[in-house]
Amino acid sequence: MRLEVDIKGKTFRSAAGGIQEVLAPVKFALQSGEVGVLIGPSGCGKSTMLRIILGLDPEFSGGVARPPQARIGMVFQEPRLLPWRSVEQNVRLAAPGVADAKLAELFRILELEAHRDHFPGELSLGLARRVALARAFAVEPDLLVLDEPLASLDDALASRLRDEIATLVASRPVMTLLVTHSLDDAIRLGDRLFFLSPRPARIMREVPITIPRAERSEADLGRIKGELARLQLESK
């Protein structure tokens, strides 16, 4: 199972008729069980890249090779839940065949057991994000795409949710592509980090993390974060 991204370029035509370059050449691959992290400034083209990778935008130069008939799980920046459906109904709409035991385990990991019958309007942002994660994992994806899943959460809640994502990612072999601005998210969840330039986005640096995710100590994480901060300063 492998995802291969080879984008040669992506442009938009502005309202004034000019051509705007959004993506420069971007090339990388992910294997099953691997977590790749895209880190880049706001407006650099990350969301456009995700749309291309997911097959939602065919207007680009290059190619994307996804595994044939791959199941895709997507978590957007906003939870995008149906307000007139309960938590459980929102998840079952995406994965109507999900087994009761599987759903119960997802709700246990994501601390949603007490909220199965609640509606989105009754949930905090943190709980709504958990429901979006449950929906994505319920389809048992081969490719999981997480677009800023922890944005605008306080540090304590983001840390808890990050740990829950790590538990879910480790529970089955899935290719995961995470978009984030946070080095903490990147070094705790990622296997390979792709640092992107301002628009038009290109990969300025690829940084592998060789220590398995489950074995990274706080000392390891502090050292890795320090090395990355130094590399970012040197690139400016």
C-alpha positions in Angstrom: 0.0 0.0 0.0 1.6 3.2 -1.1 0.7 6.8 -1.9 2.9 8.6 -4.5 2.5 12.4 -5.0 4.3 14.0 -8.0 2.8 17.4 -8.5 4.6 19.4 -11.2 2.6 22.6 -10.6 -0.8 24.1 -10.0 -2.0 27.5 -11.1 -5.2 29.6 -10.8 -6.5 32.3 -13.1 -7.4 35.4 -11.0 -10.5 37.5 -11.6 -8.4 40.0 -13.4 -7.2 37.3 -15.8 -3.7 36.9 -14.4 -2.1 33.5 -13.7 -1.2 32.8 -10.0 1.1 29.9 -9.2 -0.1 28.0 -6.1 2.1 24.9 -6.1 5.7 24.5 -7.3 6.9 20.9 -7.9 6.1 18.7 -4.9 7.1 15.1 -4.8 6.9 12.5 -1.9 5.5 9.1 -1.1 4.0 7.4 1.9 3.9 3.8 2.9 1.2 1.9 4.8 1.6 2.6 8.5 3.6 5.8 7.9 2.6 9.3 9.1 3.7 12.2 6.9 3.4 15.8 8.2 3.0 18.9 6.0 4.2 22.0 7.8 4.0 25.4 6.1 2.8 29.0 6.5 -0.8 30.0 6.1 -1.8 30.5 2.4 1.1 28.5 1.0 -1.1 26.0 -0.8 -1.5 23.1 1.7 -5.3 22.9 1.3 -5.0 23.0 -2.5 -2.4 20.1 -2.2 -4.8 18.1 -0.1 -7.6 18.5 -2.6 -5.4 17.3 -5.4 -4.2 14.3 -3.3 -7.8 13.4 -2.5 -8.8 13.6 -6.2 -11.1 16.6 -5.7 -9.1 18.9 -8.0 -8.0 17.3 -11.3 -6.7 20.6 -12.8 -3.0 20.4 -12.1 0.2 19.2 -13.8 1.7 15.9 -12.6 0.1 12.9 -11.0 -1.0 11.3 -7.8 -1.0 7.5 -7.5 -3.4 6.3 -4.7 -3.8 2.6 -4.0 -6.7 1.2 -6.1 -10.0 1.4 -4.4 -8.4 2.8 -1.3 -10.8 3.8 1.5 -10.2 7.5 2.5 -10.8 9.0 5.9 -10.8 12.8 6.0 -10.8 15.2 9.0 -11.3 18.8 8.0 -10.3 21.9 10.0 -14.0 22.2 10.9 -15.8 19.1 12.1 -18.6 19.4 9.4 -21.2 17.4 11.3 -24.8 17.2 10.3 -26.6 19.3 13.0 -29.9 17.3 12.8 -28.1 14.0 13.4 -26.9 12.6 16.7 -23.2 11.8 17.3 -23.8 8.1 16.5 -25.9 8.8 13.4 -23.2 11.1 12.1 -20.6 8.3 12.4 -22.9 5.6 11.0 -23.8 7.7 8.0 -20.1 7.6 6.9 -19.7 4.0 7.8 -23.1 2.3 7.7 -21.5 -1.2 8.0 -19.4 -0.5 11.1 -19.7 -3.2 13.7 -21.2 -2.3 17.1 -18.0 -3.5 18.9 -15.8 -1.4 16.6 -17.9 1.7 17.2 -17.9 1.1 20.9 -14.1 0.9 20.9 -13.8 4.1 18.9 -16.1 5.9 21.3 -14.2 4.6 24.3 -10.8 5.8 22.9 -12.2 9.2 22.0 -14.2 9.6 25.3 -17.5 9.8 23.4 -19.4 7.1 25.2 -21.6 9.6 27.1 -22.4 11.6 24.0 -23.7 9.0 21.5 -27.2 10.5 21.5 -26.1 14.2 21.7 -26.5 16.5 18.7 -23.6 18.6 17.4 -25.1 21.8 18.8 -24.7 20.3 22.3 -21.0 19.6 21.9 -17.9 21.6 22.6 -15.4 22.1 19.8 -13.2 19.4 21.3 -16.0 16.9 21.4 -17.1 17.8 17.8 -13.5 17.2 16.7 -13.6 13.8 18.4 -16.7 12.9 16.5 -15.1 13.9 13.2 -12.1 11.6 14.1 -14.5 8.7 15.0 -16.3 9.2 11.6 -12.9 9.0 9.7 -11.7 5.9 11.6 -15.0 4.1 11.4 -14.6 3.6 7.6 -11.3 1.8 8.4 -9.3 4.0 6.0 -6.3 3.0 3.9 -5.4 6.7 3.6 -6.2 9.1 6.5 -5.9 12.9 5.9 -6.0 15.2 8.9 -6.2 18.9 8.1 -5.3 20.9 11.2 -7.3 18.6 13.5 -6.1 20.3 16.7 -6.4 24.0 15.6 -7.9 26.5 18.1 -7.9 24.0 21.0 -6.2 24.9 24.2 -2.9 23.2 25.0 -4.3 20.6 27.5 -7.1 19.5 25.2 -4.9 19.4 22.2 -2.4 17.2 24.0 -5.2 14.8 25.0 -6.6 14.6 21.5 -3.1 14.2 20.1 -2.6 11.2 22.3 -6.0 9.8 21.1 -5.0 10.3 17.5 -1.7 8.5 18.1 -3.6 5.5 19.7 -6.0 5.3 16.7 -3.2 5.6 14.1 -1.2 2.8 15.9 -4.3 0.5 15.9 -4.1 -0.4 12.2 -1.8 0.1 9.2 -2.9 3.3 7.6 -1.1 5.9 5.5 -1.7 9.2 7.3 -1.1 12.7 6.0 -1.3 15.4 8.7 -1.3 19.2 8.0 -0.3 21.3 11.0 1.4 24.5 12.1 2.4 22.9 15.4 5.9 21.4 15.9 4.5 19.5 18.9 1.9 17.8 16.8 4.5 17.0 14.1 7.1 15.5 16.3 4.7 13.4 18.4 2.6 12.1 15.5 4.9 12.2 12.4 7.4 9.8 10.9 8.5 12.2 8.2 8.1 15.9 8.2 7.8 18.0 5.0 8.6 21.7 5.5 6.9 23.8 2.9 7.9 27.2 1.5 5.5 30.2 1.1 3.4 30.1 -2.0 4.0 28.6 -4.4 4.6 25.7 -2.0 7.5 23.4 -2.5 9.2 21.0 -0.1 12.2 22.9 1.4 13.3 20.2 3.7 12.3 16.6 4.5 13.1 15.5 8.0 12.7 11.8 9.1 12.2 10.9 12.7 13.8 7.5 13.2 12.6 6.8 16.7 9.3 4.9 16.6 6.3 7.0 17.7 5.5 4.9 20.8 9.1 5.0 22.0 9.7 8.8 21.9 10.5 10.0 25.4 10.0 13.6 26.5 13.8 14.0 26.3 13.8 12.7 22.7 10.9 15.1 21.8 12.7 18.0 23.4 15.9 17.2 21.5 14.0 16.8 18.1 12.1 20.0 18.6 15.3 21.9 19.4 17.0 20.5 16.2 14.0 21.5 14.1 13.9 25.0 15.6 17.6 25.4 14.7 17.0 24.2 11.2 14.2 26.6 10.7 16.3 29.5 11.9 19.2 28.5 9.6 16.8 28.5 6.6 15.6 32.1 7.2 
